Amino acid sequence: MKKVLVLEDEANIRSFVVINLKRAGYETIEAGTGEEALELLQQNPDIKVALLDIMLPGIDGFEVCRRIRASNSQIGIIMLTARTQEMDKVTGLMTGADDYVTKPFSPAELTARVDALYRRAGGVVLENTDEINQPPFLLNTRNRTLEKNGQRVKLTQVEYSIVKLFMDNPGKALSREEILDTVWGRDYFGELKIVDVNIRRLRIKIEDDPTNPTYINTVWGYGYKWGA
């Protein structure tokens, strides 16, 4: 079974999420607090996607996300929030989340988001060519890893997919819509801003000076271009 962690302190919302994920073929691991979620993740290392509510008793969803990312870059993370403020979305993504869903959400939207993330986090797609070498970067497409000057860069699966798209298209201006369709899928329900926040997070990881990027260049009013 495909395992998904559901962290939600409101029992009725958690039940709604669990029922719909089970209908979609997922096995759900339920948690009502951040502390419980972290313990369950240790007990179930085969969980591939985690849904994290933001507002929780004890440690909040942002902190749970940070702690997960400190030791696991492979798991897919979706933040659940009842609030619509832009800062909550940005904060969730900058702490390591791959996506966010704002309550109330439809079952179709939720399962589509989980499906898309599970496809990336759930399995390794082997490529005909194992490495893409664009100094100072080396991308291993078999292991889905990135090195810069021989040092491993810790990437989430979404970040890896963005870097691979860039390295497959060096010097080509890619629109935000093109990046969104390729990385998140054409059936993605979300907003273009998720591309910008993930680019910001990537720059922090790979640029010598994230405030003056030399590898991921902005094409104003359009998108981004890989300059390595």
BELTAZI-V75030 format. One record per pair of residues at least 6 apart in sequence whose ideal C-beta (glycine too) atoms are under 8 Angstrom apart, sorted by the first residue. I is the first residue (numbers start at 1). GAP is how many residues later the second one is. Records with the same first field share a line. If there is no record, write none. Layout:
I->GAP + GAP
//
This chain:
1->24 + 25 + 26
2->23 + 24 + 25 + 46 + 116 + 120
3->23 + 24 + 25 + 26 + 41 + 43 + 44 + 45
4->17 + 22 + 23 + 24 + 25 + 43 + 44 + 45 + 46 + 47 + 110 + 114
5->23 + 24 + 26 + 32 + 35 + 36 + 39 + 42 + 44 + 45 + 46
6->8 + 11 + 12 + 15 + 22 + 23 + 24 + 25 + 45
7->24 + 25 + 26 + 27 + 29 + 30 + 43 + 44 + 45 + 46 + 49 + 54 + 57
8->6 + 9 + 23 + 24 + 43 + 45 + 72
9->23 + 24 + 44 + 46 + 47 + 48
10->43
11->21
13->40 + 90
14->16 + 18
17->11 + 34 + 63 + 93
18->10 + 12
20->87 + 90 + 91
21->7 + 89 + 90 + 93
22->6
23->84
24->87 + 90 + 91
26->88 + 92
29->11 + 15 + 18
31->6 + 9
33->23 + 24 + 25 + 26
34->22 + 24 + 25 + 26 + 27 + 29 + 30
35->23 + 24
37->13 + 15 + 27
38->26 + 29 + 30
40->7
41->6 + 9 + 27 + 31 + 34
47->28
48->26 + 27 + 28 + 70 + 73 + 74
49->26 + 27 + 28 + 29 + 65 + 68 + 69 + 72 + 73
50->18 + 25 + 26 + 27 + 28
51->27 + 29 + 50 + 63
52->9 + 12 + 13 + 25 + 26 + 27 + 28 + 45
53->8 + 26 + 27 + 28
54->6 + 7 + 8 + 25 + 26 + 27 + 29 + 34 + 38
55->6 + 26 + 27 + 28
56->8
61->18 + 19 + 20 + 31
62->29 + 30 + 33
65->12 + 14 + 27 + 30 + 31 + 32
66->29 + 30
68->7 + 9 + 28
69->8 + 26 + 27 + 87
73->81 + 82 + 83 + 84
74->47 + 82 + 83
75->46
76->22 + 23 + 41 + 42 + 44 + 45 + 80 + 81 + 82
77->19 + 20 + 21 + 22 + 79
78->19 + 20 + 21 + 22 + 23 + 35 + 36 + 39
79->10 + 13 + 14 + 18 + 20 + 21 + 22
80->20 + 21 + 23
81->7 + 8 + 11 + 19 + 20 + 21 + 22
82->20 + 21
83->19
84->18
86->107
88->12
89->11 + 13 + 104 + 108
90->103 + 107
92->8
93->7 + 101 + 104 + 105 + 108
94->103 + 106 + 107
96->60 + 105
98->19 + 58 + 59 + 60
99->14 + 18 + 59 + 85 + 91 + 95
100->90 + 94
101->8 + 9 + 12
109->80
112->75 + 76 + 77
113->75 + 76 + 77
116->68 + 69 + 71 + 72
117->40 + 41
120->37 + 38 + 41
121->36
124->18 + 19 + 20
126->15 + 16
127->14 + 15
129->12
130->10 + 11 + 12
131->7 + 8 + 9 + 10
132->6 + 7 + 9 + 32 + 35 + 36
133->6
134->33 + 36 + 94
135->93
136->12 + 13 + 92
137->9 + 10 + 11 + 26 + 30 + 69 + 78 + 91
138->8 + 9 + 12
139->6 + 7 + 24 + 25 + 28
140->6 + 7
141->23
144->13 + 16
145->7 + 10 + 15
146->6 + 7 + 9 + 14 + 17 + 60
147->6
148->58
153->52 + 53
154->51
155->8 + 47 + 50
158->25 + 26 + 40
159->39 + 42 + 43 + 46
161->21 + 22
162->17 + 21 + 36 + 37 + 40
163->39 + 43
165->9 + 14 + 17 + 18
166->8 + 50 + 58 + 60
167->59 + 61
169->57
170->56 + 57 + 58
171->54 + 55 + 56
172->53 + 54
173->46 + 49 + 50 + 51 + 52
174->49 + 50 + 51
175->47 + 48
176->16 + 19 + 20 + 46 + 47 + 48
177->15 + 46
178->45
179->16 + 44 + 45
180->8 + 10 + 12 + 14 + 15
181->7
183->12
184->6 + 10
195->28
199->17 + 25
200->10
202->14
203->7 + 10 + 12 + 13
204->6
206->9 + 10
207->6 + 7 + 8 + 9
208->6
214->13
215->11 + 12 + 13
216->8 + 9 + 10 + 11
217->7 + 8 + 9 + 10
218->6
219->6
//
